[in-house]
Amino acid sequence: MIKFLDLQKVNAQYAEELKEVAAEIIDSGWYLLGEKVKQFENGLEVFQEGGNAVAVANGLDALRLIFKAYIELGFMQEGDEVIVPANTYIASVLAISDNKLVPVLVEPDLNTYNLNLNLIESKITSKTKAILIVHLYGLACWSSELELISKKYNLKIIEDNAQAIGARWNGIRTGNLGDAAGFSFYPGKNLGALGDSGAVTTKDSEVANIIRALANYGSSQKYVNQYQGLNSRMDELQAAFLNIKLRFVDSEASRRQEIANYFITNIKNDKIILPHAGEIGEHVWHLFVIRTQNRDKLQSYLQENGIQTLIHYPIPLHKQECYSNMASIYLPITEQIHKEVLSLPISPILERKEIIKIIKAVNSYKP
């Protein structure tokens, strides 16, 4: 069986270094708010080629803290609206509603699966304060027109960069395009920890300082609490692991791009819609997502042929029970995508024989 993602094999590449640094942390007796976290933040700032980085507990918290910081600054308040793609993972929207802001779901582009930037302006009201851009599946979502819209209406652009670390738009790293960005280092991400971890990046030092305090119980000085914060801190062990793996993000993205290009060149089945690759460097292929009308049948066929696949994501946000207030929203493109998408394995540790097996199986599929 070709696993969708073999994390044991992925981390085996760095096993000796990971074990060494784990022993170092255990022996140090210092497990939170230490040098390894500072080292990772500095390393992420260098990788991003500018800005400030704040390490937090997970990707959802990264986004939650960004909105919370803008509320503390007085830029947003309860009831304000945030434009967000309708076909993203639920974490993007949870971060908005958790802050008592209102998510405004907007249809994606059927070609890229990213937010349809042409629909944004029609959704802006007097309550709109931000646009949450999601670089879905690893493809950069940006345009000069988006920047003009944000300036015209005085909107913050927040990036959900959970799936696209290392991607670029016009030479600029995703996560460094907007006002602030949230990162996830969930184990399966292109830069994955060995547990939950996340980070915020922003060019605004004031926002970074507020987020750092908010993530530490609202405190920048022990026992002195400026804000009603929360506990969202990356631990030293995960930071140490990420320090090792950060060195390989670009090389592994290059390998993902090689595999994706090979898939696109060699998968030739008129029942399969292949993903949009974007310009050079715009896609880091966290996921390789194909689309077909009878998706479940294709998934079963591939499983029978020894290939594990996943569905990202089977239920759209507005059909989730927790957002039943959105159930009546008409989002046909979003619903079509959720019914038809299927993610193929694209891990950088895939062997050539496995890549060829995947291609042959997809090409031989007949609905």
Buried (B, 14 or more C-beta within 10 A) or exposed (E): EBBBBBBEEBBEBBEEBBEEBBEEBEEEEEEEBBEBBEBBBEBBBEBBEEBBBBBBBBBBBBBBBBBBBBBBEEBBEEEBBBBBBBBBBBBBBBBBBBBEBBBBBBBBBBEBBBBBBEBBBEBBEEBBBBBBBBBBBBBBBBBEEBEEBBEEBEBBBBBBBBBBBBBBBEEBBBBBBBBBBBBBBBBBBBBBBBBBBBBBBBBBEEBBBBBBBBBBBBBBEEEEBBBEBBEBBBBBBBBBBBBBBBEBBEEBBBBBBEBBEBBEEBBEBEBBBBBBBBEEBBBBBBBBBBBBEBBEEBBEBBEEBEBBBBBBBEEBBBBBEEBEEBEEBEBEBBBBBBBBBBBBBBBBBBEEEBBEBBBBBBEEBEE
